[in-house]
Amino acid sequence: MRYFLGLVLIGLAYLVFWPVPVEPLAYAPPEPPGFTGDFASNDALDKLDLIRLPGEEVGPEDIAVLPDGAVYTTSLSGTLYRIDGAQPIEVDQLGGRPLGLRAGPDGALYISDSFRGLMRWTGPGALETLVSEIDGDPVIYANNLDVARDGTVYFSNSSDRFDPETMGGTKPTSVLTIWEQSPTVYVARYAPETDTEKIADGFVYTNGIALSPNEDFLLIAETGRARVHKLWLTGPKAGTQEVLLDNLPGYPDNIKAQGDGTYWMAFASPHVPAEKLMPYPFLRKVIWRLGPMVRPAPIHRGMLVQFDDEGTILRTLQNPDGQIGITTSGQVVDDQFYVMTLDSPWFGRMPVAQMP
């Protein structure tokens, strides 16, 4: 009996006192809207053709179209592929873990690398680091970006506490960051030959960003609070920020401007049941001590929405059975619609004419 009681006390001590990296903050999220109204469930993404990456590659997170019309993505291993043909073609080995991709006005490919910071690629073997630190602090989780016509790059940093290179990758690090709810991360601006600066902070896991067609504001997906902000860059509201979309039905990921005043945004997951524990920091620490099997995790349920710069939802495309995996990005390129994924071995593609 004493032996049993001793084990119980040891177990309780572990659950209460064992050190863990997460320091949760109390947060009372609103009741999620569910898949109703503008977000009503549908199976529109079931029409996608799933295009596999070669070999054992996975994780085509984002997409970029260079000025010559070539369409590129990257993989978890850091391989760069051209994907506008029938099958992906390997172009270069970049290393790291590339996430956000955008073409610049100089014809280069700009990359948010979650291990290394902001990068620029100009051809096979020609990869350079543009930003790896800001004010002496390392950029440890660069996530998404957009590039202005003058070459200024805006990029998000999803965590300033947890480094995905040492925490097992971007997915477990994103779960840890959102579970903690520390509003400490930021969006920064890089301009050639000037200092890189933070232009907005106080977010819980920044993710997708996109410039408006006139480049007068920047949209910012705050994954950890399921909302999208509008940050004004020019005009009488310059420097101010407002919430454009709030209490979304899931965790927003990349935002892609389509050039016509509309945007496609992917959702990495619907809300998870563990959100009910957000008001209770102590219990969230206990859950983390119990290990990966009981920690919150993304739910596979593909979803993208198209919206305008006033926040009006125009279209919702879904894959409720989750066959696609974790959806991260969507973009129309010529007559094709591309849907990208976090850790699946494929991306999706369908003719625009087949989109509802």
DOKOLLUM-659474 format. One record per residue (C-alpha): residue number from 1; z, y, x; residue in one letter. Coordinates in nm, 2 decimals. Each point is the difference from the previous one (the first is absolute). Layout:
@k=NUM&up=Z&north=Y&east=X&r=A;
...
This chain:
@k=1&up=0.00&north=0.00&east=0.00&r=M;
@k=2&up=0.09&north=0.24&east=0.28&r=R;
@k=3&up=-0.33&north=-0.08&east=0.17&r=Y;
@k=4&up=-0.19&north=0.08&east=-0.33&r=F;
@k=5&up=0.19&north=0.33&east=-0.05&r=L;
@k=6&up=-0.07&north=0.09&east=0.36&r=G;
@k=7&up=-0.37&north=-0.05&east=-0.05&r=L;
@k=8&up=0.01&north=0.21&east=-0.32&r=V;
@k=9&up=0.18&north=0.28&east=0.19&r=L;
@k=10&up=-0.25&north=-0.02&east=0.28&r=I;
@k=11&up=-0.29&north=0.02&east=-0.25&r=G;
@k=12&up=0.16&north=0.30&east=-0.18&r=L;
@k=13&up=0.06&north=0.17&east=0.33&r=A;
@k=14&up=-0.37&north=-0.05&east=0.09&r=Y;
@k=15&up=-0.12&north=0.14&east=-0.33&r=L;
@k=16&up=0.22&north=0.30&east=0.03&r=V;
@k=17&up=0.01&north=0.09&east=0.37&r=F;
@k=18&up=-0.29&north=-0.16&east=0.18&r=W;
@k=19&up=-0.21&north=0.29&east=0.16&r=P;
@k=20&up=-0.35&north=0.05&east=-0.14&r=V;
@k=21&up=-0.25&north=0.28&east=0.08&r=P;
@k=22&up=-0.02&north=0.13&east=-0.35&r=V;
@k=23&up=0.24&north=0.28&east=-0.12&r=E;
@k=24&up=-0.09&north=0.04&east=-0.37&r=P;
@k=25&up=0.04&north=0.32&east=-0.19&r=L;
@k=26&up=0.08&north=0.00&east=-0.37&r=A;
@k=27&up=-0.31&north=0.07&east=-0.22&r=Y;
@k=28&up=-0.04&north=-0.03&east=-0.38&r=A;
@k=29&up=-0.37&north=-0.06&east=-0.07&r=P;
@k=30&up=-0.14&north=0.08&east=-0.34&r=P;
@k=31&up=-0.10&north=-0.28&east=-0.23&r=E;
@k=32&up=-0.35&north=-0.11&east=0.11&r=P;
@k=33&up=-0.28&north=0.06&east=-0.26&r=P;
@k=34&up=-0.14&north=-0.35&east=0.02&r=G;
@k=35&up=-0.36&north=-0.09&east=-0.05&r=F;
@k=36&up=-0.06&north=0.20&east=-0.32&r=T;
@k=37&up=-0.20&north=0.32&east=-0.10&r=G;
@k=38&up=-0.20&north=0.12&east=0.30&r=D;
@k=39&up=0.11&north=-0.30&east=0.20&r=F;
@k=40&up=-0.07&north=-0.27&east=-0.27&r=A;
@k=41&up=-0.05&north=-0.34&east=0.15&r=S;
@k=42&up=-0.36&north=-0.12&east=0.05&r=N;
@k=43&up=-0.19&north=-0.24&east=0.22&r=D;
@k=44&up=-0.28&north=0.23&east=0.13&r=A;
@k=45&up=0.06&north=-0.10&east=0.36&r=L;
@k=46&up=-0.07&north=-0.36&east=-0.07&r=D;
@k=47&up=-0.37&north=0.10&east=0.04&r=K;
@k=48&up=0.04&north=0.06&east=0.37&r=L;
@k=49&up=-0.18&north=-0.21&east=0.25&r=D;
@k=50&up=0.26&north=-0.09&east=0.27&r=L;
@k=51&up=-0.15&north=0.04&east=0.34&r=I;
@k=52&up=0.19&north=-0.20&east=0.27&r=R;
@k=53&up=0.06&north=0.13&east=0.35&r=L;
@k=54&up=-0.11&north=-0.23&east=0.28&r=P;
@k=55&up=0.23&north=-0.28&east=0.13&r=G;
@k=56&up=0.37&north=0.04&east=-0.08&r=E;
@k=57&up=-0.01&north=0.38&east=-0.03&r=E;
@k=58&up=0.19&north=0.17&east=-0.28&r=V;
@k=59&up=0.10&north=0.35&east=-0.11&r=G;
@k=60&up=-0.30&north=0.23&east=-0.06&r=P;
@k=61&up=0.23&north=0.29&east=-0.09&r=E;
@k=62&up=-0.24&north=0.29&east=-0.04&r=D;
@k=63&up=-0.36&north=0.11&east=0.02&r=I;
@k=64&up=-0.20&north=0.28&east=0.16&r=A;
@k=65&up=-0.36&north=0.10&east=-0.02&r=V;
@k=66&up=-0.15&north=0.16&east=0.31&r=L;
@k=67&up=-0.27&north=0.27&east=-0.02&r=P;
@k=68&up=-0.28&north=-0.26&east=0.06&r=D;
@k=69&up=0.12&north=-0.18&east=-0.32&r=G;
@k=70&up=0.16&north=-0.30&east=0.18&r=A;
@k=71&up=0.32&north=-0.12&east=-0.17&r=V;
@k=72&up=0.29&north=-0.12&east=0.21&r=Y;
@k=73&up=0.33&north=-0.17&east=-0.04&r=T;
@k=74&up=0.26&north=-0.15&east=0.23&r=T;
@k=75&up=0.22&north=-0.31&east=0.00&r=S;
@k=76&up=0.37&north=-0.08&east=0.07&r=L;
@k=77&up=-0.10&north=-0.10&east=0.35&r=S;
@k=78&up=-0.17&north=0.33&east=0.07&r=G;
@k=79&up=-0.36&north=-0.12&east=-0.03&r=T;
@k=80&up=-0.25&north=0.26&east=-0.12&r=L;
@k=81&up=-0.27&north=-0.13&east=-0.24&r=Y;
@k=82&up=-0.31&north=0.15&east=-0.15&r=R;
@k=83&up=0.00&north=-0.13&east=-0.36&r=I;
@k=84&up=-0.30&north=0.16&east=-0.19&r=D;
@k=85&up=-0.22&north=-0.31&east=0.05&r=G;
@k=86&up=0.03&north=-0.34&east=-0.15&r=A;
@k=87&up=0.27&north=-0.11&east=0.24&r=Q;
@k=88&up=0.24&north=0.20&east=0.23&r=P;
@k=89&up=-0.12&north=0.05&east=0.35&r=I;
@k=90&up=0.25&north=0.05&east=0.29&r=E;
@k=91&up=-0.05&north=0.33&east=0.18&r=V;
@k=92&up=0.30&north=0.04&east=0.23&r=D;
@k=93&up=0.35&north=-0.11&east=0.08&r=Q;
@k=94&up=0.24&north=0.29&east=-0.05&r=L;
@k=95&up=0.33&north=-0.18&east=0.02&r=G;
@k=96&up=0.32&north=0.15&east=-0.16&r=G;
@k=97&up=0.02&north=-0.01&east=-0.38&r=R;
@k=98&up=-0.26&north=0.24&east=-0.14&r=P;
@k=99&up=0.07&north=0.12&east=-0.36&r=L;
@k=100&up=-0.17&north=0.32&east=-0.13&r=G;
@k=101&up=-0.36&north=0.07&east=0.10&r=L;
@k=102&up=-0.21&north=0.31&east=-0.04&r=R;
@k=103&up=-0.32&north=0.14&east=0.14&r=A;
@k=104&up=0.02&north=0.33&east=0.18&r=G;
@k=105&up=-0.26&north=0.28&east=0.00&r=P;
@k=106&up=-0.07&north=-0.09&east=0.36&r=D;
@k=107&up=-0.12&north=-0.34&east=-0.10&r=G;
@k=108&up=0.31&north=-0.17&east=0.14&r=A;
@k=109&up=0.22&north=-0.25&east=-0.18&r=L;
@k=110&up=0.36&north=0.13&east=-0.04&r=Y;
@k=111&up=0.27&north=-0.26&east=-0.03&r=I;
@k=112&up=0.37&north=0.00&east=-0.10&r=S;
@k=113&up=0.14&north=-0.29&east=0.21&r=D;
@k=114&up=0.35&north=-0.11&east=-0.11&r=S;
@k=115&up=0.08&north=-0.10&east=0.35&r=F;
@k=116&up=-0.15&north=0.28&east=0.21&r=R;
@k=117&up=-0.05&north=0.31&east=-0.21&r=G;
@k=118&up=-0.31&north=0.20&east=-0.07&r=L;
@k=119&up=-0.32&north=-0.14&east=0.17&r=M;
@k=120&up=-0.36&north=0.10&east=0.04&r=R;
@k=121&up=-0.29&north=-0.25&east=0.05&r=W;
@k=122&up=-0.35&north=0.10&east=0.11&r=T;
@k=123&up=-0.16&north=-0.34&east=0.08&r=G;
@k=124&up=0.08&north=-0.34&east=0.15&r=P;
@k=125&up=0.26&north=0.03&east=0.27&r=G;
@k=126&up=0.05&north=0.38&east=-0.07&r=A;
@k=127&up=0.34&north=0.03&east=-0.17&r=L;
@k=128&up=0.24&north=0.28&east=0.07&r=E;
@k=129&up=0.35&north=0.10&east=-0.11&r=T;
@k=130&up=0.02&north=0.35&east=-0.16&r=L;
@k=131&up=0.36&north=0.01&east=-0.11&r=V;
@k=132&up=0.28&north=-0.24&east=0.09&r=S;
@k=133&up=0.30&north=0.24&east=-0.03&r=E;
@k=134&up=0.09&north=0.33&east=-0.17&r=I;
@k=135&up=0.25&north=0.24&east=0.16&r=D;
@k=136&up=0.11&north=-0.28&east=0.24&r=G;
@k=137&up=0.06&north=-0.26&east=-0.28&r=D;
@k=138&up=-0.23&north=-0.30&east=-0.02&r=P;
@k=139&up=-0.23&north=-0.06&east=-0.29&r=V;
@k=140&up=0.11&north=-0.35&east=-0.08&r=I;
@k=141&up=-0.18&north=-0.07&east=-0.33&r=Y;
@k=142&up=-0.32&north=0.20&east=-0.04&r=A;
@k=143&up=-0.15&north=-0.12&east=-0.33&r=N;
@k=144&up=-0.28&north=0.19&east=-0.17&r=N;
@k=145&up=-0.21&north=0.31&east=0.08&r=L;
@k=146&up=-0.28&north=0.24&east=-0.10&r=D;
@k=147&up=-0.22&north=0.22&east=0.21&r=V;
@k=148&up=-0.11&north=0.35&east=-0.09&r=A;
@k=149&up=-0.34&north=0.15&east=0.06&r=R;
@k=150&up=0.13&north=0.19&east=0.30&r=D;
@k=151&up=0.13&north=-0.31&east=0.17&r=G;
@k=152&up=0.37&north=0.05&east=-0.10&r=T;
@k=153&up=0.17&north=-0.34&east=-0.07&r=V;
@k=154&up=0.27&north=-0.04&east=-0.26&r=Y;
@k=155&up=0.20&north=-0.32&east=0.03&r=F;
@k=156&up=0.31&north=-0.17&east=-0.15&r=S;
@k=157&up=0.29&north=-0.16&east=0.18&r=N;
@k=158&up=0.17&north=-0.26&east=-0.21&r=S;
@k=159&up=0.33&north=-0.04&east=0.19&r=S;
@k=160&up=0.19&north=0.18&east=0.27&r=D;
@k=161&up=0.26&north=-0.27&east=0.01&r=R;
@k=162&up=-0.17&north=-0.34&east=0.00&r=F;
@k=163&up=-0.28&north=-0.09&east=0.24&r=D;
@k=164&up=-0.25&north=-0.25&east=-0.15&r=P;
@k=165&up=-0.09&north=-0.12&east=0.35&r=E;
@k=166&up=0.36&north=-0.13&east=0.05&r=T;
@k=167&up=0.09&north=-0.07&east=-0.36&r=M;
@k=168&up=-0.25&north=-0.28&east=-0.07&r=G;
@k=169&up=-0.29&north=0.21&east=-0.12&r=G;
@k=170&up=-0.08&north=0.26&east=-0.26&r=T;
@k=171&up=0.08&north=-0.20&east=-0.31&r=K;
@k=172&up=0.37&north=-0.08&east=0.08&r=P;
@k=173&up=0.04&north=0.35&east=0.14&r=T;
@k=174&up=-0.13&north=0.15&east=-0.32&r=S;
@k=175&up=0.24&north=-0.21&east=-0.20&r=V;
@k=176&up=0.29&north=0.10&east=0.22&r=L;
@k=177&up=-0.08&north=0.37&east=-0.01&r=T;
@k=178&up=-0.03&north=0.01&east=-0.38&r=I;
@k=179&up=0.31&north=-0.21&east=-0.04&r=W;
@k=180&up=0.19&north=0.25&east=0.20&r=E;
@k=181&up=-0.14&north=0.31&east=-0.18&r=Q;
@k=182&up=0.06&north=0.24&east=0.29&r=S;
@k=183&up=-0.20&north=0.32&east=-0.08&r=P;
@k=184&up=-0.08&north=0.07&east=0.37&r=T;
@k=185&up=-0.37&north=-0.05&east=0.05&r=V;
@k=186&up=-0.29&north=0.24&east=0.02&r=Y;
@k=187&up=-0.36&north=0.10&east=0.00&r=V;
@k=188&up=-0.14&north=0.17&east=0.31&r=A;
@k=189&up=-0.30&north=0.20&east=0.10&r=R;
@k=190&up=-0.20&north=-0.04&east=0.33&r=Y;
@k=191&up=-0.25&north=0.26&east=0.10&r=A;
@k=192&up=-0.19&north=-0.03&east=0.33&r=P;
@k=193&up=0.14&north=0.22&east=0.28&r=E;
@k=194&up=0.31&north=0.10&east=-0.21&r=T;
@k=195&up=0.34&north=-0.16&east=-0.04&r=D;
@k=196&up=0.04&north=-0.27&east=-0.26&r=T;
@k=197&up=0.25&north=0.11&east=-0.27&r=E;
@k=198&up=0.18&north=-0.15&east=-0.30&r=K;
@k=199&up=-0.11&north=0.18&east=-0.31&r=I;
@k=200&up=0.20&north=-0.18&east=-0.27&r=A;
@k=201&up=0.31&north=-0.23&east=0.02&r=D;
@k=202&up=0.28&north=-0.14&east=-0.21&r=G;
@k=203&up=-0.20&north=-0.29&east=-0.13&r=F;
@k=204&up=0.10&north=-0.37&east=-0.06&r=V;
@k=205&up=-0.29&north=-0.19&east=0.17&r=Y;
@k=206&up=-0.30&north=0.22&east=0.01&r=T;
@k=207&up=-0.33&north=-0.19&east=-0.03&r=N;
@k=208&up=-0.35&north=0.11&east=-0.12&r=G;
@k=209&up=-0.12&north=0.35&east=0.04&r=I;
@k=210&up=-0.32&north=0.17&east=-0.10&r=A;
@k=211&up=-0.15&north=0.35&east=0.03&r=L;
@k=212&up=-0.15&north=0.18&east=-0.30&r=S;
@k=213&up=-0.37&north=0.08&east=0.01&r=P;
@k=214&up=0.08&north=0.36&east=0.07&r=N;
@k=215&up=0.27&north=-0.10&east=0.25&r=E;
@k=216&up=0.24&north=0.23&east=-0.18&r=D;
@k=217&up=0.26&north=-0.27&east=-0.06&r=F;
@k=218&up=0.10&north=-0.34&east=0.13&r=L;
@k=219&up=0.11&north=-0.30&east=-0.22&r=L;
@k=220&up=0.29&north=-0.21&east=0.13&r=I;
@k=221&up=0.10&north=-0.34&east=-0.13&r=A;
@k=222&up=0.38&north=-0.05&east=0.02&r=E;
@k=223&up=0.02&north=-0.37&east=-0.03&r=T;
@k=224&up=0.38&north=-0.02&east=-0.01&r=G;
@k=225&up=0.03&north=0.22&east=-0.30&r=R;
@k=226&up=-0.33&north=-0.12&east=-0.18&r=A;
@k=227&up=-0.15&north=0.35&east=-0.02&r=R;
@k=228&up=-0.27&north=0.22&east=0.14&r=V;
@k=229&up=0.05&north=0.36&east=0.13&r=H;
@k=230&up=-0.24&north=0.29&east=0.03&r=K;
@k=231&up=0.06&north=0.21&east=0.31&r=L;
@k=232&up=-0.18&north=0.33&east=-0.01&r=W;
@k=233&up=-0.17&north=0.10&east=0.33&r=L;
@k=234&up=-0.17&north=0.33&east=-0.08&r=T;
@k=235&up=0.02&north=0.27&east=-0.27&r=G;
@k=236&up=0.30&north=0.16&east=-0.16&r=P;
@k=237&up=0.19&north=-0.33&east=-0.02&r=K;
@k=238&up=-0.06&north=-0.10&east=0.36&r=A;
@k=239&up=0.30&north=-0.19&east=0.14&r=G;
@k=240&up=0.13&north=-0.09&east=-0.34&r=T;
@k=241&up=0.02&north=-0.35&east=-0.15&r=Q;
@k=242&up=0.00&north=-0.15&east=-0.35&r=E;
@k=243&up=0.00&north=-0.35&east=-0.15&r=V;
@k=244&up=-0.34&north=-0.08&east=-0.14&r=L;
@k=245&up=0.07&north=-0.36&east=-0.12&r=L;
@k=246&up=0.35&north=-0.13&east=-0.07&r=D;
@k=247&up=0.16&north=-0.33&east=-0.10&r=N;
@k=248&up=-0.31&north=-0.20&east=0.07&r=L;
@k=249&up=-0.01&north=-0.37&east=-0.11&r=P;
@k=250&up=0.02&north=-0.12&east=0.36&r=G;
@k=251&up=0.01&north=0.10&east=0.37&r=Y;
@k=252&up=-0.30&north=0.22&east=0.09&r=P;
@k=253&up=-0.18&north=-0.07&east=0.33&r=D;
@k=254&up=-0.32&north=0.17&east=0.13&r=N;
@k=255&up=-0.18&north=0.28&east=-0.17&r=I;
@k=256&up=-0.37&north=0.05&east=0.05&r=K;
@k=257&up=-0.17&north=0.33&east=-0.10&r=A;
@k=258&up=-0.34&north=-0.07&east=-0.15&r=Q;
@k=259&up=-0.14&north=0.35&east=0.07&r=G;
@k=260&up=-0.04&north=0.09&east=-0.37&r=D;
@k=261&up=0.36&north=0.11&east=-0.07&r=G;
@k=262&up=0.11&north=-0.36&east=-0.09&r=T;
@k=263&up=0.20&north=-0.25&east=0.21&r=Y;
@k=264&up=0.05&north=-0.37&east=0.01&r=W;
@k=265&up=0.35&north=-0.12&east=0.07&r=M;
@k=266&up=0.12&north=-0.36&east=0.05&r=A;
@k=267&up=0.34&north=-0.14&east=-0.09&r=F;
@k=268&up=0.15&north=-0.24&east=0.25&r=A;
@k=269&up=0.23&north=-0.16&east=-0.27&r=S;
@k=270&up=0.14&north=0.07&east=-0.34&r=P;
@k=271&up=0.37&north=0.09&east=-0.01&r=H;
@k=272&up=0.23&north=-0.29&east=0.10&r=V;
@k=273&up=0.30&north=-0.12&east=-0.20&r=P;
@k=274&up=0.23&north=0.08&east=0.30&r=A;
@k=275&up=-0.04&north=0.37&east=-0.07&r=E;
@k=276&up=0.29&north=-0.04&east=-0.25&r=K;
@k=277&up=0.22&north=-0.01&east=0.31&r=L;
@k=278&up=-0.12&north=0.33&east=0.14&r=M;
@k=279&up=0.32&north=0.19&east=-0.13&r=P;
@k=280&up=0.22&north=-0.24&east=0.19&r=Y;
@k=281&up=-0.03&north=0.04&east=0.38&r=P;
@k=282&up=0.27&north=-0.26&east=0.08&r=F;
@k=283&up=-0.17&north=-0.27&east=-0.21&r=L;
@k=284&up=-0.33&north=0.08&east=0.17&r=R;
@k=285&up=0.16&north=-0.06&east=0.34&r=K;
@k=286&up=0.13&north=-0.34&east=-0.12&r=V;
@k=287&up=-0.34&north=-0.10&east=-0.13&r=I;
@k=288&up=-0.15&north=0.08&east=0.35&r=W;
@k=289&up=0.27&north=-0.21&east=0.16&r=R;
@k=290&up=-0.10&north=-0.30&east=-0.22&r=L;
@k=291&up=-0.34&north=-0.01&east=0.18&r=G;
@k=292&up=-0.37&north=0.00&east=-0.07&r=P;
@k=293&up=0.00&north=-0.24&east=-0.29&r=M;
@k=294&up=0.20&north=0.24&east=-0.23&r=V;
@k=295&up=-0.11&north=0.33&east=0.14&r=R;
@k=296&up=-0.25&north=0.20&east=-0.22&r=P;
@k=297&up=-0.37&north=-0.06&east=0.07&r=A;
@k=298&up=-0.33&north=0.13&east=-0.13&r=P;
@k=299&up=-0.14&north=-0.16&east=-0.31&r=I;
@k=300&up=-0.37&north=-0.10&east=0.02&r=H;
@k=301&up=-0.16&north=0.19&east=-0.29&r=R;
@k=302&up=-0.32&north=0.18&east=0.10&r=G;
@k=303&up=-0.03&north=0.35&east=-0.14&r=M;
@k=304&up=-0.19&north=0.32&east=0.07&r=L;
@k=305&up=-0.02&north=0.32&east=-0.20&r=V;
@k=306&up=-0.25&north=0.29&east=0.00&r=Q;
@k=307&up=0.14&north=0.34&east=-0.07&r=F;
@k=308&up=-0.10&north=0.37&east=0.03&r=D;
@k=309&up=0.17&north=0.29&east=0.17&r=D;
@k=310&up=0.20&north=0.09&east=-0.31&r=E;
@k=311&up=0.15&north=-0.35&east=-0.01&r=G;
@k=312&up=-0.20&north=-0.13&east=-0.29&r=T;
@k=313&up=-0.05&north=-0.38&east=0.02&r=I;
@k=314&up=-0.37&north=-0.07&east=-0.05&r=L;
@k=315&up=-0.02&north=-0.38&east=0.06&r=R;
@k=316&up=0.23&north=-0.29&east=0.08&r=T;
@k=317&up=-0.13&north=-0.32&east=0.16&r=L;
@k=318&up=0.23&north=-0.30&east=0.03&r=Q;
@k=319&up=0.03&north=-0.36&east=0.11&r=N;
@k=320&up=0.32&north=-0.12&east=-0.18&r=P;
@k=321&up=-0.01&north=-0.36&east=0.15&r=D;
@k=322&up=0.02&north=0.15&east=0.35&r=G;
@k=323&up=-0.29&north=-0.21&east=0.15&r=Q;
@k=324&up=-0.11&north=0.30&east=0.21&r=I;
@k=325&up=0.34&north=0.04&east=0.15&r=G;
@k=326&up=0.16&north=0.34&east=0.08&r=I;
@k=327&up=-0.25&north=0.27&east=-0.07&r=T;
@k=328&up=0.01&north=0.29&east=0.24&r=T;
@k=329&up=-0.31&north=0.21&east=-0.04&r=S;
@k=330&up=-0.31&north=0.05&east=-0.22&r=G;
@k=331&up=-0.32&north=0.20&east=0.06&r=Q;
@k=332&up=-0.35&north=0.04&east=-0.14&r=V;
@k=333&up=-0.27&north=-0.02&east=0.27&r=V;
@k=334&up=-0.35&north=0.05&east=-0.13&r=D;
@k=335&up=-0.04&north=-0.27&east=-0.27&r=D;
@k=336&up=0.30&north=-0.21&east=0.10&r=Q;
@k=337&up=0.37&north=0.02&east=-0.07&r=F;
@k=338&up=0.23&north=-0.13&east=0.27&r=Y;
@k=339&up=0.35&north=-0.12&east=-0.05&r=V;
@k=340&up=0.21&north=-0.06&east=0.32&r=M;
@k=341&up=0.31&north=-0.21&east=0.05&r=T;
@k=342&up=0.32&north=-0.01&east=0.21&r=L;
@k=343&up=0.02&north=-0.36&east=0.12&r=D;
@k=344&up=-0.27&north=-0.20&east=-0.18&r=S;
@k=345&up=-0.29&north=-0.16&east=0.20&r=P;
@k=346&up=-0.25&north=0.20&east=-0.21&r=W;
@k=347&up=-0.09&north=0.33&east=-0.16&r=F;
@k=348&up=-0.17&north=0.04&east=-0.34&r=G;
@k=349&up=-0.34&north=0.15&east=-0.08&r=R;
@k=350&up=-0.19&north=0.05&east=-0.33&r=M;
@k=351&up=-0.30&north=0.20&east=-0.11&r=P;
@k=352&up=0.10&north=0.34&east=-0.15&r=V;
@k=353&up=-0.22&north=-0.09&east=-0.30&r=A;
@k=354&up=0.25&north=-0.28&east=-0.08&r=Q;
@k=355&up=0.31&north=0.23&east=0.00&r=M;
@k=356&up=0.14&north=0.07&east=-0.35&r=P;
